[in-house]
Amino acid sequence: MKVIGVTDDQQSVEKLAITLQQTLPYLDAIILREKSKTAEQLTELVHVLRDVGTPLDKLIIHANPALAQFLSIQKVQLTGYGMSLADAQLRFPSLTFGCSVHSLEEALQAEASGASWILYGHVYPTSSKKGIRARGTDELRQIVSACMIPVYAIGGIQPEHMPSLEKLGVAGIAILSPISQVEAVKKYRRNGENCSGNDY
């Protein structure tokens, strides 16, 4: 089972670069979700990671295909509130897109529109979504059964959840807060290696 990290926009470029150098070896990919940072700051971050040997195919740009193309990063995670998948594919045909979804209907639409993967959540209660009810695994199970493309789960996922999620058929998980703690990431990695997963 794959383990994808998601940055939380809480660190400076310098500190985040150090954090990712420590944790990326134990992650299959990282979604750079840094909403408050400028394109220049994200470019600086990517260049630092590239210069220390980070493969660019481990990096996924959040909601900014123009920046991804400029940085020669192939993968982009699209949101439900930004550029549409159809528009992104039209304007950036060389890139690969995943979609964040919150329902079976959205998942089916994303797949039909040509998304390469789906990120569904939030599955379990999490401090980053206080006051918002977790979606649970029932609809996640339906999405996995209905979709042919890889489905990833996000939101409040602990290492002990991974075996049951693997049984549902998810391709992997995405984690947010733990990526700043290398020992926590290692635990997810160990659990992921005990589960089979689909290619990203």
Backbone as CSV, one residue per row, in Angstrom:
resi,resn,N_x,N_y,N_z,CA_x,CA_y,CA_z,C_x,C_y,C_z
1,MET,0.844,-1.198,0.000,0.000,0.000,0.000,0.874,1.242,0.000
2,LYS,0.556,2.170,-0.865,1.380,3.375,-0.978,1.053,4.370,0.135
3,VAL,2.072,5.134,0.518,1.925,6.170,1.541,2.319,7.502,0.910
4,ILE,1.351,8.393,0.814,1.548,9.708,0.211,1.520,10.761,1.317
5,GLY,2.486,11.638,1.336,2.482,12.736,2.288,1.798,13.958,1.693
6,VAL,1.263,14.797,2.578,0.658,16.066,2.169,1.200,17.148,3.096
7,THR,1.794,18.179,2.555,2.319,19.239,3.412,1.169,20.094,3.940
8,ASP,1.402,20.721,5.114,0.307,21.414,5.805,0.437,22.932,5.831
9,ASP,1.383,23.491,5.088,1.530,24.942,4.976,1.824,25.604,6.324
10,GLN,2.529,24.900,7.201,2.829,25.426,8.527,4.312,25.716,8.739
11,GLN,5.139,25.435,7.742,6.577,25.606,7.900,7.131,26.565,6.842
12,SER,8.238,27.183,7.181,8.938,28.011,6.198,9.529,27.118,5.113
13,VAL,9.912,27.724,4.013,10.541,26.966,2.932,11.772,26.238,3.442
14,GLU,12.587,26.924,4.221,13.834,26.337,4.717,13.561,25.127,5.608
15,LYS,12.624,25.285,6.548,12.323,24.187,7.466,11.638,23.036,6.747
16,LEU,10.730,23.360,5.839,10.029,22.315,5.096,10.993,21.515,4.237
17,ALA,11.962,22.174,3.640,12.956,21.466,2.827,13.713,20.451,3.669
18,ILE,14.076,20.838,4.892,14.781,19.921,5.792,13.876,18.762,6.181
19,THR,12.626,19.077,6.538,11.670,18.036,6.919,11.485,17.020,5.805
20,LEU,11.299,17.501,4.590,11.047,16.599,3.471,12.273,15.770,3.110
21,GLN,13.454,16.324,3.278,14.660,15.526,3.045,14.725,14.341,4.003
22,GLN,14.173,14.510,5.207,14.192,13.441,6.203,13.090,12.415,5.974
23,THR,11.920,12.868,5.509,10.767,11.971,5.430,10.492,11.399,4.038
24,LEU,10.911,12.099,2.986,10.614,11.627,1.634,11.148,10.231,1.319
25,PRO,12.290,9.812,1.889,12.737,8.448,1.606,11.733,7.374,2.029
26,TYR,10.817,7.716,2.933,9.840,6.747,3.435,8.448,6.971,2.854
27,LEU,8.325,7.906,1.928,7.055,8.200,1.276,7.138,7.857,-0.205
28,ASP,6.010,7.451,-0.770,5.978,7.173,-2.205,5.867,8.452,-3.020
29,ALA,5.271,9.474,-2.422,5.134,10.774,-3.086,4.738,11.795,-2.035
30,ILE,4.837,13.070,-2.398,4.421,14.146,-1.502,3.614,15.164,-2.302
31,ILE,2.438,15.515,-1.791,1.637,16.582,-2.389,2.047,17.890,-1.729
32,LEU,2.589,18.808,-2.500,3.023,20.103,-1.975,1.807,21.030,-1.925
33,ARG,1.143,21.000,-0.771,-0.098,21.762,-0.561,0.225,22.974,0.317
34,GLU,0.845,23.957,-0.295,1.325,25.143,0.421,0.577,26.372,-0.096
35,LYS,-0.647,26.534,0.370,-1.544,27.554,-0.189,-1.045,28.981,0.013
36,SER,-0.331,29.228,1.114,0.078,30.604,1.411,1.390,31.000,0.739
37,LYS,2.078,30.032,0.167,3.382,30.326,-0.423,3.241,30.787,-1.877
38,THR,4.130,31.669,-2.261,4.136,32.173,-3.632,4.751,31.136,-4.569
39,ALA,4.558,31.366,-5.857,5.177,30.491,-6.854,6.691,30.521,-6.719
40,GLU,7.237,31.675,-6.378,8.688,31.794,-6.203,9.170,30.950,-5.021
41,GLN,8.413,30.954,-3.936,8.795,30.161,-2.769,8.708,28.668,-3.064
42,LEU,7.660,28.259,-3.761,7.533,26.849,-4.119,8.625,26.428,-5.095
43,THR,8.977,27.312,-5.991,10.079,27.026,-6.912,11.375,26.838,-6.143
44,GLU,11.618,27.698,-5.170,12.809,27.562,-4.332,12.817,26.216,-3.615
45,LEU,11.667,25.830,-3.059,11.564,24.553,-2.351,11.875,23.384,-3.277
46,VAL,11.264,23.378,-4.446,11.476,22.280,-5.392,12.930,22.224,-5.841
47,HIS,13.546,23.367,-6.070,14.945,23.386,-6.494,15.863,22.843,-5.400
48,VAL,15.567,23.172,-4.145,16.364,22.627,-3.039,16.233,21.107,-3.004
49,LEU,15.013,20.610,-3.110,14.792,19.164,-3.077,15.456,18.478,-4.268
50,ARG,15.344,19.090,-5.431,15.970,18.524,-6.633,17.484,18.466,-6.478
51,ASP,18.051,19.523,-5.919,19.508,19.611,-5.815,20.094,18.608,-4.826
52,VAL,19.267,18.101,-3.900,19.764,17.080,-2.963,19.383,15.674,-3.430
53,GLY,18.895,15.581,-4.669,18.673,14.268,-5.262,17.265,13.727,-5.193
54,THR,16.297,14.548,-4.801,14.910,14.085,-4.756,14.382,13.895,-6.174
55,PRO,13.886,12.710,-6.511,13.318,12.510,-7.852,12.075,13.381,-8.029
56,LEU,11.983,14.082,-9.130,10.827,14.947,-9.358,9.534,14.154,-9.468
57,ASP,9.629,12.870,-9.832,8.397,12.090,-9.940,7.812,11.715,-8.581
58,LYS,8.504,12.096,-7.497,7.941,11.928,-6.156,7.135,13.148,-5.720
59,LEU,7.184,14.215,-6.503,6.530,15.465,-6.132,5.228,15.642,-6.906
60,ILE,4.193,16.079,-6.194,2.888,16.374,-6.784,2.534,17.805,-6.394
61,ILE,2.266,18.629,-7.369,1.906,20.020,-7.101,0.402,20.116,-6.842
62,HIS,0.033,20.861,-5.827,-1.375,21.027,-5.465,-1.993,22.198,-6.224
63,ALA,-2.956,21.902,-7.091,-3.855,22.895,-7.681,-3.185,23.972,-8.529
64,ASN,-1.987,23.714,-9.034,-1.311,24.733,-9.841,-0.571,24.075,-11.004
65,PRO,-1.306,23.670,-12.044,-0.654,22.994,-13.167,0.367,23.852,-13.899
66,ALA,0.165,25.155,-13.937,1.138,26.023,-14.612,2.490,25.951,-13.924
67,LEU,2.483,25.954,-12.594,3.730,25.844,-11.847,4.350,24.468,-12.043
68,ALA,3.524,23.431,-12.028,4.037,22.079,-12.243,4.744,21.979,-13.588
69,GLN,4.131,22.518,-14.613,4.742,22.471,-15.942,6.052,23.249,-15.971
70,PHE,6.079,24.408,-15.341,7.288,25.227,-15.286,8.427,24.483,-14.591
71,LEU,8.085,23.701,-13.553,9.094,22.995,-12.762,9.381,21.585,-13.282
72,SER,8.755,21.213,-14.391,8.919,19.870,-14.978,8.450,18.776,-14.027
73,ILE,7.394,19.072,-13.276,6.758,18.089,-12.402,5.516,17.569,-13.119
74,GLN,5.392,16.261,-13.204,4.382,15.645,-14.052,2.989,15.604,-13.425
75,LYS,2.913,15.509,-12.093,1.632,15.220,-11.440,1.072,16.434,-10.706
76,VAL,-0.257,16.574,-10.805,-0.962,17.679,-10.154,-2.200,17.130,-9.453
77,GLN,-2.409,17.579,-8.214,-3.619,17.230,-7.476,-4.612,18.382,-7.590
78,LEU,-5.743,18.128,-8.234,-6.765,19.150,-8.409,-7.795,19.082,-7.288
79,THR,-8.385,20.233,-6.978,-9.405,20.321,-5.941,-10.773,20.521,-6.582
80,GLY,-11.797,20.466,-5.746,-13.141,20.680,-6.254,-13.486,22.139,-6.442
81,TYR,-12.623,23.039,-5.954,-12.947,24.467,-6.006,-12.028,25.257,-6.937
82,GLY,-11.056,24.605,-7.549,-10.126,25.307,-8.428,-10.395,25.007,-9.889
83,MET,-9.337,24.972,-10.664,-9.445,24.677,-12.089,-10.077,23.305,-12.301
84,SER,-11.002,23.219,-13.239,-11.647,21.937,-13.518,-10.669,20.992,-14.201
85,LEU,-10.961,19.704,-14.099,-10.110,18.713,-14.748,-10.109,18.910,-16.260
86,ALA,-11.275,19.163,-16.838,-11.357,19.352,-18.292,-10.512,20.536,-18.743
87,ASP,-10.579,21.623,-18.003,-9.799,22.814,-18.348,-8.310,22.540,-18.194
88,ALA,-7.950,21.859,-17.107,-6.539,21.559,-16.862,-5.966,20.669,-17.958
89,GLN,-6.729,19.667,-18.368,-6.260,18.764,-19.422,-6.119,19.493,-20.755
90,LEU,-7.024,20.420,-21.010,-6.973,21.176,-22.260,-5.757,22.095,-22.300
91,ARG,-5.485,22.753,-21.180,-4.405,23.735,-21.136,-3.036,23.109,-20.901
92,PHE,-3.020,21.945,-20.244,-1.744,21.308,-19.893,-1.803,19.819,-20.248
93,PRO,-1.866,19.501,-21.531,-2.084,18.112,-21.950,-0.949,17.160,-21.603
94,SER,0.221,17.680,-21.288,1.349,16.797,-20.977,1.363,16.350,-19.517
95,LEU,0.498,16.941,-18.688,0.502,16.633,-17.259,-0.496,15.532,-16.919
96,THR,-0.301,14.947,-15.741,-1.177,13.906,-15.216,-1.906,14.458,-13.998
97,PHE,-3.222,14.200,-13.915,-4.026,14.831,-12.872,-4.751,13.816,-11.994
98,GLY,-4.738,14.104,-10.700,-5.588,13.412,-9.753,-6.613,14.392,-9.228
99,CYS,-7.728,13.874,-8.711,-8.802,14.739,-8.221,-9.156,14.409,-6.777
100,SER,-9.346,15.448,-5.982,-9.867,15.284,-4.630,-11.385,15.225,-4.717
101,VAL,-11.984,14.182,-4.124,-13.437,13.999,-4.203,-14.000,13.732,-2.814
102,HIS,-15.316,13.966,-2.693,-15.975,13.793,-1.400,-17.250,12.961,-1.511
103,SER,-17.454,12.327,-2.658,-18.642,11.500,-2.839,-18.415,10.524,-3.984
104,LEU,-19.272,9.506,-4.037,-19.224,8.546,-5.137,-19.502,9.241,-6.463
105,GLU,-20.459,10.149,-6.464,-20.789,10.875,-7.699,-19.585,11.650,-8.224
106,GLU,-18.887,12.354,-7.337,-17.706,13.114,-7.755,-16.608,12.178,-8.254
107,ALA,-16.463,11.031,-7.610,-15.435,10.071,-8.017,-15.708,9.541,-9.420
108,LEU,-16.953,9.179,-9.686,-17.308,8.661,-11.005,-17.118,9.726,-12.080
109,GLN,-17.463,10.964,-11.740,-17.277,12.055,-12.712,-15.801,12.280,-12.998
110,ALA,-14.973,12.236,-11.939,-13.536,12.435,-12.120,-12.945,11.352,-13.014
111,GLU,-13.341,10.108,-12.773,-12.825,9.014,-13.597,-13.280,9.163,-15.044
112,ALA,-14.555,9.483,-15.233,-15.085,9.633,-16.590,-14.408,10.778,-17.337
113,SER,-13.951,11.778,-16.589,-13.309,12.944,-17.207,-11.827,12.734,-17.475
114,GLY,-11.281,11.616,-16.993,-9.894,11.303,-17.303,-8.901,11.460,-16.176
115,ALA,-9.377,11.548,-14.930,-8.448,11.603,-13.801,-7.630,10.317,-13.740
116,SER,-6.391,10.440,-13.313,-5.516,9.270,-13.213,-5.583,8.613,-11.846
117,TRP,-6.037,9.354,-10.845,-6.249,8.803,-9.505,-7.248,9.686,-8.774
118,ILE,-7.753,9.160,-7.648,-8.741,9.861,-6.829,-8.255,9.883,-5.389
119,LEU,-8.463,11.016,-4.725,-8.152,11.159,-3.301,-9.463,11.450,-2.580
120,TYR,-9.898,10.530,-1.708,-11.201,10.635,-1.049,-11.050,10.855,0.446
121,GLY,-11.833,11.767,0.982,-11.801,11.994,2.424,-12.763,13.103,2.818
122,HIS,-12.707,13.441,4.133,-11.848,12.809,5.120,-12.536,11.583,5.696
123,VAL,-11.770,10.505,5.843,-12.337,9.211,6.198,-12.585,9.089,7.696
124,TYR,-11.622,9.512,8.503,-11.728,9.416,9.960,-11.677,10.813,10.575
125,PRO,-12.146,10.959,11.819,-12.069,12.272,12.476,-10.632,12.782,12.523
126,THR,-10.471,14.074,12.305,-9.135,14.662,12.297,-9.194,16.092,12.800
127,SER,-8.137,16.510,13.468,-8.096,17.857,14.035,-8.105,18.938,12.959
128,SER,-7.692,18.588,11.754,-7.679,19.583,10.673,-9.074,19.832,10.102
129,LYS,-10.050,19.003,10.508,-11.438,19.161,10.046,-12.380,19.192,11.248
130,LYS,-12.054,20.007,12.231,-12.857,20.081,13.450,-14.290,20.504,13.124
131,GLY,-15.238,19.790,13.744,-16.641,20.129,13.555,-17.257,19.586,12.285
132,ILE,-16.461,18.932,11.458,-16.973,18.353,10.212,-16.977,16.834,10.355
133,ARG,-18.122,16.241,10.161,-18.269,14.801,10.353,-17.409,14.012,9.367
134,ALA,-16.711,13.017,9.887,-15.907,12.144,9.025,-16.819,11.332,8.109
135,ARG,-16.342,11.037,6.918,-17.164,10.351,5.927,-17.194,8.840,6.122
136,GLY,-16.230,8.302,6.847,-16.224,6.872,7.092,-15.801,6.067,5.874
137,THR,-15.977,4.758,5.971,-15.469,3.871,4.920,-16.552,3.283,4.018
138,ASP,-17.830,3.481,4.341,-18.881,2.865,3.520,-18.854,3.386,2.085
139,GLU,-18.834,4.707,1.935,-18.792,5.272,0.585,-17.439,5.018,-0.072
140,LEU,-16.392,4.995,0.724,-15.070,4.667,0.186,-15.094,3.288,-0.457
141,ARG,-15.743,2.338,0.205,-15.856,0.986,-0.349,-16.587,1.021,-1.692
142,GLN,-17.649,1.802,-1.766,-18.402,1.916,-3.024,-17.547,2.526,-4.131
143,ILE,-16.763,3.530,-3.779,-15.914,4.192,-4.774,-14.870,3.231,-5.316
144,VAL,-14.235,2.486,-4.419,-13.220,1.522,-4.846,-13.832,0.478,-5.777
145,SER,-15.047,0.028,-5.452,-15.710,-0.986,-6.276,-16.124,-0.439,-7.635
146,ALA,-16.490,0.851,-7.662,-17.035,1.429,-8.892,-15.974,1.969,-9.840
147,CYS,-14.802,2.310,-9.318,-13.780,2.981,-10.126,-12.640,2.041,-10.496
148,MET,-12.128,2.215,-11.697,-11.004,1.408,-12.162,-9.662,2.061,-11.843
149,ILE,-9.655,3.372,-11.628,-8.402,4.078,-11.335,-8.079,3.962,-9.848
150,PRO,-6.810,4.168,-9.458,-6.431,4.064,-8.047,-7.193,5.059,-7.171
151,VAL,-7.616,4.580,-6.007,-8.321,5.404,-5.028,-7.466,5.477,-3.765
152,TYR,-7.214,6.693,-3.307,-6.429,6.932,-2.095,-7.327,7.543,-1.032
153,ALA,-7.107,7.150,0.209,-7.890,7.657,1.337,-7.074,8.680,2.110
154,ILE,-7.758,9.706,2.630,-7.092,10.742,3.414,-7.990,11.141,4.580
155,GLY,-7.367,11.584,5.668,-8.125,12.148,6.769,-8.137,11.290,8.018
156,GLY,-7.320,11.657,8.997,-7.330,10.981,10.286,-6.831,9.555,10.274
157,ILE,-6.125,9.167,9.233,-5.695,7.767,9.101,-4.503,7.493,10.004
158,GLN,-4.626,6.455,10.829,-3.558,5.993,11.697,-2.959,4.707,11.115
159,PRO,-1.735,4.366,11.505,-1.133,3.139,10.968,-2.003,1.901,11.155
160,GLU,-2.725,1.845,12.279,-3.551,0.661,12.545,-4.772,0.565,11.624
161,HIS,-5.125,1.655,10.940,-6.235,1.611,9.988,-5.835,0.953,8.669
162,MET,-4.556,0.872,8.395,-4.106,0.492,7.060,-4.522,-0.911,6.624
163,PRO,-4.466,-1.926,7.496,-4.903,-3.254,7.045,-6.365,-3.292,6.600
164,SER,-7.249,-2.618,7.342,-8.662,-2.628,6.957,-8.891,-1.829,5.680
165,LEU,-8.142,-0.751,5.497,-8.258,0.019,4.258,-7.737,-0.787,3.074
166,GLU,-6.682,-1.538,3.312,-6.140,-2.389,2.244,-7.163,-3.434,1.815
167,LYS,-7.927,-3.957,2.787,-8.955,-4.946,2.461,-10.069,-4.344,1.610
168,LEU,-10.290,-3.039,1.765,-11.287,-2.365,0.927,-10.819,-2.223,-0.512
169,GLY,-9.507,-2.325,-0.714,-8.960,-2.209,-2.061,-8.377,-0.859,-2.398
170,VAL,-8.187,0.012,-1.386,-7.582,1.309,-1.692,-6.133,1.111,-2.133
171,ALA,-5.683,1.985,-3.011,-4.311,1.892,-3.516,-3.301,2.401,-2.504
172,GLY,-3.761,3.279,-1.609,-2.848,3.843,-0.625,-3.550,4.873,0.228
173,ILE,-2.764,5.515,1.084,-3.290,6.536,1.978,-2.485,7.817,1.808
174,ALA,-3.088,8.924,2.226,-2.383,10.201,2.278,-2.412,10.697,3.716
175,ILE,-1.271,11.174,4.197,-1.161,11.631,5.580,-0.666,13.066,5.604
176,LEU,-1.173,13.831,6.567,-0.863,15.255,6.654,0.066,15.543,7.829
177,SER,-0.466,15.604,9.025,0.324,16.006,10.197,1.563,15.154,10.448
178,PRO,1.489,13.817,10.296,2.656,13.002,10.660,3.901,13.231,9.815
179,ILE,3.799,13.916,8.680,4.981,13.977,7.813,6.113,14.801,8.407
180,SER,5.834,15.564,9.466,6.905,16.336,10.101,7.677,15.507,11.118
181,GLN,7.258,14.254,11.324,7.905,13.385,12.306,8.398,12.124,11.602
182,VAL,9.688,12.017,11.456,10.239,10.931,10.649,9.902,9.562,11.227
183,GLU,9.888,9.415,12.547,9.573,8.110,13.133,8.127,7.717,12.858
184,ALA,7.223,8.701,12.871,5.827,8.417,12.543,5.694,7.968,11.095
185,VAL,6.402,8.642,10.203,6.353,8.271,8.785,6.901,6.863,8.584
186,LYS,7.958,6.535,9.295,8.528,5.186,9.192,7.507,4.123,9.581
187,LYS,6.686,4.415,10.592,5.670,3.447,11.025,4.630,3.234,9.935
188,TYR,4.203,4.315,9.297,3.276,4.173,8.168,3.927,3.367,7.045
189,ARG,5.201,3.631,6.792,5.921,2.923,5.739,5.960,1.421,6.020
190,ARG,6.270,1.055,7.268,6.328,-0.370,7.620,4.972,-1.029,7.415
191,ASN,3.917,-0.361,7.856,2.586,-0.925,7.679,2.215,-1.008,6.204
192,GLY,2.616,-0.002,5.437,2.324,-0.010,4.014,3.003,-1.149,3.289
193,GLU,4.214,-1.476,3.715,4.957,-2.554,3.071,4.346,-3.920,3.366
194,ASN,3.536,-3.985,4.424,2.860,-5.234,4.755,1.555,-5.403,3.987
195,CYS,1.193,-4.375,3.225,-0.022,-4.414,2.419,0.361,-4.321,0.947
196,SER,-0.409,-4.944,0.111,-0.166,-4.819,-1.327,-0.843,-3.560,-1.817
197,GLY,-0.306,-2.955,-2.889,-0.901,-1.710,-3.402,-0.793,-1.623,-4.903
198,ASN,-1.603,-0.762,-5.482,-1.557,-0.530,-6.925,-0.522,0.529,-7.251
199,ASP,-0.096,0.558,-8.492,0.840,1.590,-8.923,0.151,2.935,-8.935
200,TYR,0.934,3.952,-8.564,0.391,5.319,-8.586,0.329,5.798,-10.027
